[in-house]
Amino acid sequence: MDFLRPRTWAEALALKAGRPEATPLQGGTDVMVEINLDKGRPAALLDLTPIPELREWSREGVEIRVGAGVTYSRLIAELGTELPGLAQASRTVGSPQIRNRGTVAGNLGAASPAGDSHPPLLACGAVVEAESVRGTRLIPIGEFYTGVKRNALAPDELIRAVRVPAATGPQYFSKIGTRNAMVIAVCSFAVALHPSGRRVGTGIGSAAPTPRHAPRAEDFASGELDWDGRRPLDPGVARRFGELVAASAAPIDDVRGRAAYRTHALAVMARRALGWAWDDFRGNS
Amino acid sequence: MRVNLTVNGRPMTADDVWEGESLLYVLRERLGLPGAKNACEQGECGSCTVYLDGTPVCACLVAAGQAEGRDVVTVEGLATSGGGPDAGLSDVQRAFVDAGAVQCGFCTPGLVVQAHALLADAEGVPRDADIREALAGNLCRCTGYEKILDAVRLAAARRAGADSGFRT
């Protein structure tokens, strides 16, 4: 195994182009587990932690550009206002020690259907900024997940950043697990209200081969919510929204839960999350 | 490969390090610092918690090469030097002893480092919810959590009481 330590981003891209089989390494919270437990042995590790610009985030127009090295801990501490859904999801990741190392970009690279970042990224309409020596490619989040633990990155590409529109309305993340800490989601759900476009965004986690939107639920709620009058959420609308979210999932039975339970839990989480978000929206009128 | 790092304030070098090796392995097997414990090797248990550049992390999930040039503090580094009845113990360690927060002791080094980090950031005595959250990634299989919470409260109360005899 080789341990590659680029000092600059340009060097990292050059190394990845020359060694496309190299596994990018950031917080190590996935990659090192694989190595420690001998589940896989990369041909080479490409350590990205020495590259300072990856640890930065910036506001660029309506978007927050979160560098690939920004940890969950920093996202929670520094971006809770701009990216409330992603910050909420980040708070549910692992433990303090894991959040001090893990990154959203690592979550994207691993592309586990259970990754906590994915539902809020979907609900917010994030864009993955992938880069290689050939140039930069902006991948809409809905096109990024291509299969179980597979993503749309080309072999020579690295994730430079994820671009997430700053919140313009309430956002919520909800997750089922056996305890509050150190839990891989049984299933999870995120909702984001986008009042200017009168749209509701959704994201489903751990209930399909990939994280995914619930498009019919989004269309339904976007049309039913009283964006101008801000009347209370009709319980029937909330319930139907939950049903449509659950209908968008394609869960399986596995060690963490049964498919039927996931479907039920998703409907409940979606109904509640929409209620929380809508209550916040009304309260801010 | 060779890895150069600072551990508990001292420059150290580890040679013949395998590229897939963890910082935990380097500390325990190459540098003679067995304080951080090797249990789950997947970041679940927190027994290998050390400071990396001042931030508590699971040493089992840091690749050895990622520690190159960086500053590591292990539980061994929290102990103080000097005389007196508390010689060798930091205030957090002293509180763990006084509160009886140690049973088999395997989880203790990780809990001490993580509690140390919590108190470094806390103002006054942290709320129970904050202590529980801070220690959520440290497993004790002796079911000793109540005493551990007592120890953290005790250390925090002693600091808030400006009992300088217990400060690190």
HADDOCK unambig.tbl for C-alpha pairs under 7 A between the chains (distance, minus, plus):
assign (segid A and resid 1 and name CA) (segid B and resid 19 and name CA) 5.99 0.50 0.50
assign (segid A and resid 2 and name CA) (segid B and resid 19 and name CA) 6.16 0.50 0.50
assign (segid A and resid 3 and name CA) (segid B and resid 19 and name CA) 5.58 0.50 0.50
assign (segid A and resid 28 and name CA) (segid B and resid 61 and name CA) 5.30 0.50 0.50
assign (segid A and resid 28 and name CA) (segid B and resid 62 and name CA) 6.03 0.50 0.50
assign (segid A and resid 29 and name CA) (segid B and resid 61 and name CA) 5.75 0.50 0.50
assign (segid A and resid 32 and name CA) (segid B and resid 61 and name CA) 5.23 0.50 0.50
assign (segid A and resid 32 and name CA) (segid B and resid 63 and name CA) 6.99 0.50 0.50
assign (segid A and resid 33 and name CA) (segid B and resid 41 and name CA) 6.70 0.50 0.50
assign (segid A and resid 33 and name CA) (segid B and resid 42 and name CA) 4.91 0.50 0.50
assign (segid A and resid 33 and name CA) (segid B and resid 61 and name CA) 6.80 0.50 0.50
assign (segid A and resid 35 and name CA) (segid B and resid 20 and name CA) 6.69 0.50 0.50
assign (segid A and resid 36 and name CA) (segid B and resid 41 and name CA) 6.12 0.50 0.50
assign (segid A and resid 47 and name CA) (segid B and resid 66 and name CA) 6.97 0.50 0.50
assign (segid A and resid 95 and name CA) (segid B and resid 136 and name CA) 5.95 0.50 0.50
assign (segid A and resid 95 and name CA) (segid B and resid 137 and name CA) 4.61 0.50 0.50
assign (segid A and resid 96 and name CA) (segid B and resid 134 and name CA) 6.32 0.50 0.50
assign (segid A and resid 96 and name CA) (segid B and resid 137 and name CA) 6.62 0.50 0.50
assign (segid A and resid 97 and name CA) (segid B and resid 56 and name CA) 5.79 0.50 0.50
assign (segid A and resid 97 and name CA) (segid B and resid 57 and name CA) 4.49 0.50 0.50
assign (segid A and resid 97 and name CA) (segid B and resid 58 and name CA) 6.02 0.50 0.50
assign (segid A and resid 97 and name CA) (segid B and resid 137 and name CA) 6.94 0.50 0.50
assign (segid A and resid 98 and name CA) (segid B and resid 43 and name CA) 7.00 0.50 0.50
assign (segid A and resid 98 and name CA) (segid B and resid 57 and name CA) 6.79 0.50 0.50
assign (segid A and resid 100 and name CA) (segid B and resid 57 and name CA) 6.50 0.50 0.50
assign (segid A and resid 101 and name CA) (segid B and resid 57 and name CA) 6.96 0.50 0.50
assign (segid A and resid 181 and name CA) (segid B and resid 136 and name CA) 5.89 0.50 0.50
assign (segid A and resid 181 and name CA) (segid B and resid 137 and name CA) 6.91 0.50 0.50
assign (segid A and resid 182 and name CA) (segid B and resid 44 and name CA) 6.66 0.50 0.50
assign (segid A and resid 182 and name CA) (segid B and resid 137 and name CA) 6.64 0.50 0.50
